[in-house]
Amino acid sequence: MALNLLLLIVGLLLAGFTLRDVFETVIVPGGSRASLKVAKRLVWTLLPLWRVIGGRRRGVSSAFGPLILVLCFVVWMALLAIGFGLVAFAVREDFHPVLTSLADAIYIVGSSLVTVGLAQSNPFGAARWVVLGAGFCGLAVMTMAVTYLLEVQNSVSRRDIGIIKLNTSAGEPPSAVTLLQRFAAIGNRAELPALLREGRDWCATVRQSHANHPSLIYFQSVSTGSGWPAGLGALIDLALIAEEILDEPELVGAAVLLREEAERMGRELAAIIHLSPVEVKPNELELRQAIEQLDGAGYPLREGVDVPQIARKRALLQHCMTALAAHLGKAPTMLVRQA
């Protein structure tokens, strides 16, 4: 009797924690706060093995993100089957014929979870509610799986649209200086404040979705070229130039907000996947070339620009972006495009 009670409690707790993890991962904004955190644990567990198999020089392949997504639901359904299986085995006397093993109990509730309904024993009494509850939870998880897939697709789409738009103006890999030169060439400098605000919105959107669903970090689209780390780095360069180099006061406020949001995005996403920043050495020569090209494009420059200080600041800001790009096997951010 005591053993059956223990099985019942353990099974209900396991099923409850699993359902909470599914709900908070898929439905509740802010990511999973439950103790299981299946999505994040899968990334932390499988990534080192994946890197060893794939080789560090190749980065992380585009198949890793979708694999984590599929495995999340496999693990969730397996945990639910075990949890409800423990509960069913605790009330095994209410099945006819009586269940003789935990494996039989998991098989019966598992068939109910996947809505197949195959069973070698008929439930009676409390067992009916166990089988019914398993079927309801299985249907709910599969429904939320569809919701999760749609959310992932929408999040990747919103991220990639921003990258594609940036690459159109900034080149591939994106360069903040190239973007500013193009805006000057087509007489579109008046749109720079709006671009800075749009970049900040993009950073906030991507940070929120990718922090909630870590597997999104590894979703890579062929159409985006160098990917989101290079785009993020280009936005940081753009904000730094508008804040420290250009003599256009109307850009400063939006540039500061963009820089802070972009820096936070890079730092938080790197921390989620336990990625240490990569040291970036200050490059004063590249920064001076950027200033010369901006002057040639007709931008007003501040007097007494402290090139060494700005170069050091840029190096610090690019630490996480460079680490993320190397981790994903993508090209780093380019400040000045070499002829």
C-alpha positions as CSV (number, residue, x, y, z in Angstrom):
1,M,0.0,0.0,0.0
2,A,2.8,2.4,0.9
3,L,4.6,1.5,-2.3
4,N,1.5,2.3,-4.4
5,L,1.1,5.6,-2.7
6,L,4.7,6.5,-3.4
7,L,4.3,5.5,-7.0
8,L,1.1,7.6,-7.2
9,I,2.8,10.7,-5.7
10,V,6.0,10.4,-7.8
11,G,4.0,9.9,-11.0
12,L,1.7,12.9,-10.4
13,L,4.7,15.1,-9.6
14,L,6.5,14.1,-12.7
15,A,3.5,14.6,-14.9
16,G,2.8,17.9,-13.2
17,F,6.3,19.2,-13.6
18,T,6.4,18.2,-17.2
19,L,3.1,19.8,-18.0
20,R,4.2,23.0,-16.3
21,D,7.4,23.0,-18.3
22,V,5.5,22.6,-21.6
23,F,3.1,25.3,-20.6
24,E,5.7,27.8,-19.5
25,T,7.9,27.1,-22.5
26,V,5.2,27.4,-25.2
27,I,2.5,29.6,-23.8
28,V,3.9,31.9,-21.0
29,P,6.1,34.8,-22.1
30,G,9.5,34.9,-20.4
31,G,10.5,31.4,-20.9
32,S,10.3,28.3,-18.7
33,R,10.7,29.0,-15.0
34,A,9.9,25.4,-14.1
35,S,12.6,23.2,-12.7
36,L,12.8,20.9,-15.7
37,K,13.7,23.4,-18.4
38,V,13.9,20.7,-21.0
39,A,14.7,23.0,-23.9
40,K,17.7,24.7,-22.2
41,R,19.0,21.4,-20.8
42,L,18.9,19.8,-24.2
43,V,21.0,22.6,-25.6
44,W,23.5,22.4,-22.8
45,T,23.8,18.6,-23.0
46,L,23.9,18.0,-26.7
47,L,25.9,21.0,-27.9
48,P,29.3,19.8,-26.7
49,L,28.7,16.4,-28.3
50,W,27.4,18.0,-31.5
51,R,30.5,20.2,-31.7
52,V,32.8,17.2,-31.3
53,I,31.0,15.3,-34.1
54,G,30.7,18.2,-36.4
55,G,34.1,19.7,-35.8
56,R,34.8,23.1,-34.4
57,R,35.9,24.7,-37.6
58,R,32.5,24.1,-39.2
59,G,30.6,25.7,-36.3
60,V,27.1,24.5,-35.5
61,S,25.2,23.1,-38.4
62,S,21.8,24.3,-39.4
63,A,20.3,21.0,-38.3
64,F,21.0,21.5,-34.6
65,G,18.2,23.9,-33.9
66,P,15.4,21.9,-35.5
67,L,16.8,18.7,-33.8
68,I,16.5,20.4,-30.4
69,L,12.9,21.5,-31.2
70,V,11.9,17.9,-32.1
71,L,13.7,16.4,-29.1
72,C,11.8,18.8,-26.7
73,F,8.5,17.1,-27.6
74,V,10.0,13.6,-27.6
75,V,11.3,14.2,-24.1
76,W,8.1,15.8,-22.9
77,M,5.9,12.9,-24.2
78,A,8.3,10.4,-22.7
79,L,8.2,12.0,-19.3
80,L,4.4,12.2,-19.4
81,A,4.3,8.5,-20.3
82,I,6.5,7.6,-17.4
83,G,4.6,9.8,-15.0
84,F,1.2,8.5,-15.9
85,G,2.7,5.0,-16.2
86,L,3.7,5.2,-12.5
87,V,0.2,6.4,-11.6
88,A,-1.4,3.6,-13.6
89,F,0.9,1.0,-12.0
90,A,-0.1,2.4,-8.6
91,V,-3.8,1.6,-9.4
92,R,-3.0,-1.6,-11.4
93,E,-5.7,-3.5,-9.5
94,D,-8.3,-1.4,-11.3
95,F,-7.2,-2.8,-14.7
96,H,-8.5,-6.1,-16.0
97,P,-6.5,-8.1,-16.5
98,V,-4.3,-6.7,-13.7
99,L,-1.1,-4.9,-15.0
100,T,1.9,-7.1,-14.2
101,S,4.7,-4.6,-14.9
102,L,5.5,-0.9,-15.1
103,A,6.3,-1.4,-18.8
104,D,2.7,-2.5,-19.4
105,A,1.4,0.5,-17.5
106,I,3.6,2.9,-19.6
107,Y,2.5,1.2,-22.8
108,I,-1.2,1.6,-21.9
109,V,-1.0,5.3,-20.9
110,G,1.4,5.9,-23.8
111,S,-1.1,4.7,-26.3
112,S,-3.6,7.0,-24.7
113,L,-1.1,9.9,-24.8
114,V,-0.7,9.6,-28.5
115,T,-4.4,9.2,-28.9
116,V,-4.0,5.7,-30.5
117,G,-6.0,4.0,-27.7
118,L,-4.5,0.6,-28.0
119,A,-4.8,-1.4,-24.8
120,Q,-4.5,-5.0,-23.6
121,S,-6.2,-4.2,-20.3
122,N,-9.6,-2.5,-19.7
123,P,-9.6,0.3,-17.0
124,F,-12.2,0.5,-14.3
125,G,-12.7,2.8,-11.3
126,A,-9.7,5.1,-10.7
127,A,-7.8,3.6,-13.7
128,R,-10.4,5.2,-16.0
129,W,-9.5,8.7,-14.9
130,V,-5.8,7.9,-15.3
131,V,-6.2,6.8,-18.9
132,L,-8.6,9.7,-19.6
133,G,-6.1,12.2,-18.0
134,A,-3.3,10.8,-20.1
135,G,-5.3,11.1,-23.3
136,F,-6.3,14.7,-22.5
137,C,-2.7,15.7,-21.6
138,G,-1.3,14.1,-24.8
139,L,-3.8,15.9,-26.9
140,A,-3.0,19.2,-25.1
141,V,0.8,18.7,-25.6
142,M,0.3,18.0,-29.3
143,T,-1.9,21.0,-29.7
144,M,0.7,23.2,-28.0
145,A,3.4,21.6,-30.3
146,V,1.7,23.1,-33.3
147,T,1.5,26.5,-31.4
148,Y,5.2,26.2,-30.6
149,L,6.2,25.4,-34.2
150,L,4.2,28.4,-35.4
151,E,5.9,30.6,-32.8
152,V,9.3,29.4,-33.8
153,Q,8.6,30.0,-37.5
154,N,7.3,33.5,-36.7
155,S,10.3,34.4,-34.5
156,V,12.8,33.2,-37.1
157,S,10.9,35.0,-39.8
158,R,10.9,38.3,-37.9
159,R,14.6,38.0,-37.1
160,D,15.6,37.1,-40.7
161,I,13.5,39.9,-42.3
162,G,15.6,42.4,-40.2
163,I,18.8,40.8,-41.3
164,I,17.8,40.8,-45.0
165,K,16.8,44.4,-44.9
166,L,20.1,45.3,-43.2
167,N,22.2,43.3,-45.7
168,T,20.5,45.2,-48.6
169,S,21.9,48.5,-47.3
170,A,25.0,47.3,-45.4
171,G,26.3,44.6,-47.7
172,E,27.3,41.0,-46.9
173,P,28.8,40.7,-44.3
174,P,27.1,43.9,-43.1
175,S,29.2,47.0,-42.4
176,A,27.9,50.1,-40.6
177,V,30.2,52.3,-42.7
178,T,28.9,50.8,-45.9
179,L,25.3,51.4,-44.7
180,L,26.0,55.1,-43.9
181,Q,27.7,55.6,-47.3
182,R,24.8,54.1,-49.1
183,F,22.3,56.2,-47.2
184,A,24.3,59.3,-48.1
185,A,24.6,58.3,-51.8
186,I,20.9,57.9,-52.2
187,G,20.0,61.0,-50.2
188,N,18.4,59.0,-47.4
189,R,20.2,60.4,-44.4
190,A,16.9,61.7,-42.9
191,E,15.9,58.1,-42.3
192,L,18.8,57.4,-39.9
193,P,16.9,58.2,-36.7
194,A,14.1,55.8,-37.8
195,L,16.7,53.1,-38.7
196,L,18.2,53.4,-35.2
197,R,14.8,53.0,-33.6
198,E,13.9,50.1,-35.8
199,G,17.2,48.4,-35.0
200,R,16.5,48.7,-31.3
201,D,13.0,47.2,-31.8
202,W,14.6,44.3,-33.7
203,C,17.2,43.7,-30.9
204,A,14.4,43.6,-28.3
205,T,12.2,41.3,-30.3
206,V,15.0,38.8,-31.1
207,R,16.4,38.9,-27.5
208,Q,12.9,38.1,-26.1
209,S,12.1,35.3,-28.5
210,H,15.6,33.7,-28.4
211,A,15.9,33.9,-24.6
212,N,12.5,32.2,-24.3
213,H,13.4,29.4,-26.8
214,P,17.2,28.8,-26.9
215,S,17.0,26.5,-29.9
216,L,16.2,29.6,-32.0
217,I,19.8,30.7,-31.6
218,Y,20.9,27.8,-33.8
219,F,18.2,28.2,-36.5
220,Q,20.2,29.4,-39.6
221,S,18.7,30.6,-42.8
222,V,20.7,30.5,-46.0
223,S,19.2,33.8,-47.3
224,T,20.7,35.7,-44.3
225,G,24.4,35.1,-45.2
226,S,26.5,35.8,-42.2
227,G,23.5,35.6,-40.0
228,W,22.2,37.5,-37.0
229,P,25.5,37.8,-35.0
230,A,27.1,39.9,-37.8
231,G,23.9,41.9,-38.2
232,L,23.9,42.6,-34.4
233,G,27.5,43.7,-34.5
234,A,26.8,46.0,-37.4
235,L,24.0,47.7,-35.5
236,I,26.4,48.2,-32.5
237,D,28.9,49.8,-34.9
238,L,26.2,52.0,-36.3
239,A,25.1,53.1,-32.9
240,L,28.7,53.8,-31.8
241,I,29.5,55.9,-34.9
242,A,26.3,57.9,-34.4
243,E,27.0,58.4,-30.7
244,E,30.7,59.1,-30.8
245,I,31.8,60.2,-34.3
246,L,29.0,61.9,-36.2
247,D,28.2,65.5,-35.4
248,E,24.4,65.0,-35.6
249,P,22.8,65.5,-32.2
250,E,19.4,64.2,-33.3
251,L,21.0,60.8,-33.6
252,V,22.6,60.5,-30.2
253,G,19.6,59.5,-28.1
254,A,18.4,56.8,-30.4
255,A,22.0,55.6,-30.9
256,V,22.6,55.2,-27.1
257,L,19.4,53.2,-26.7
258,L,20.3,51.0,-29.7
259,R,23.8,50.3,-28.4
260,E,22.5,49.4,-24.9
261,E,19.8,47.1,-26.3
262,A,22.1,45.4,-28.7
263,E,24.8,44.9,-26.1
264,R,22.3,43.4,-23.7
265,M,21.0,41.1,-26.4
266,G,24.5,39.8,-27.3
267,R,25.5,39.3,-23.6
268,E,22.3,37.5,-22.6
269,L,22.2,35.1,-25.6
270,A,25.8,34.3,-25.1
271,A,25.2,33.6,-21.4
272,I,22.2,31.3,-22.2
273,I,24.4,28.9,-24.2
274,H,27.3,29.3,-21.7
275,L,29.5,31.1,-24.2
276,S,32.5,33.0,-23.0
277,P,33.3,36.4,-24.7
278,V,36.1,36.4,-27.2
279,E,38.8,39.0,-26.7
280,V,38.8,41.6,-29.6
281,K,41.8,43.8,-30.0
282,P,41.2,47.5,-30.6
283,N,41.9,48.4,-34.2
284,E,42.6,52.1,-34.5
285,L,43.7,51.9,-38.1
286,E,40.3,50.4,-39.2
287,L,38.5,53.1,-37.2
288,R,40.5,55.9,-38.8
289,Q,39.7,54.4,-42.3
290,A,36.0,54.4,-41.3
291,I,36.2,58.1,-40.3
292,E,37.9,59.0,-43.6
293,Q,35.2,57.2,-45.5
294,L,32.4,58.9,-43.6
295,D,34.0,62.3,-44.1
296,G,34.2,61.5,-47.9
297,A,30.5,60.6,-47.9
298,G,29.7,64.1,-46.6
299,Y,28.9,63.4,-42.9
300,P,29.7,66.1,-40.4
301,L,32.2,64.8,-37.9
302,R,32.9,65.8,-34.3
303,E,36.0,67.8,-33.5
304,G,38.7,66.0,-31.5
305,V,37.4,62.5,-31.9
306,D,39.2,60.2,-29.5
307,V,40.1,57.4,-31.8
308,P,42.0,55.2,-29.3
309,Q,39.1,55.5,-26.7
310,I,36.4,54.7,-29.3
311,A,38.5,51.7,-30.7
312,R,38.7,50.3,-27.1
313,K,35.0,50.8,-26.6
314,R,34.2,49.1,-29.8
315,A,36.4,46.1,-29.0
316,L,34.6,45.6,-25.7
317,L,31.2,45.9,-27.3
318,Q,32.1,43.3,-29.9
319,H,33.3,40.6,-27.4
320,C,30.0,38.7,-27.3
321,M,29.1,39.2,-31.0
322,T,32.5,37.8,-32.1
323,A,32.1,34.8,-29.8
324,L,28.6,34.1,-31.1
325,A,29.7,34.4,-34.7
326,A,32.6,32.0,-34.2
327,H,30.4,29.6,-32.2
328,L,27.9,29.4,-35.1
329,G,30.6,29.2,-37.8
330,K,29.7,32.7,-39.3
331,A,31.8,35.6,-40.4
332,P,32.4,38.4,-37.8
333,T,31.2,41.9,-38.1
334,M,33.0,44.1,-40.6
335,L,33.5,47.8,-39.8
336,V,35.2,48.9,-43.1
337,R,34.7,46.9,-46.3
338,Q,38.1,46.4,-47.9
339,A,38.4,47.1,-51.6
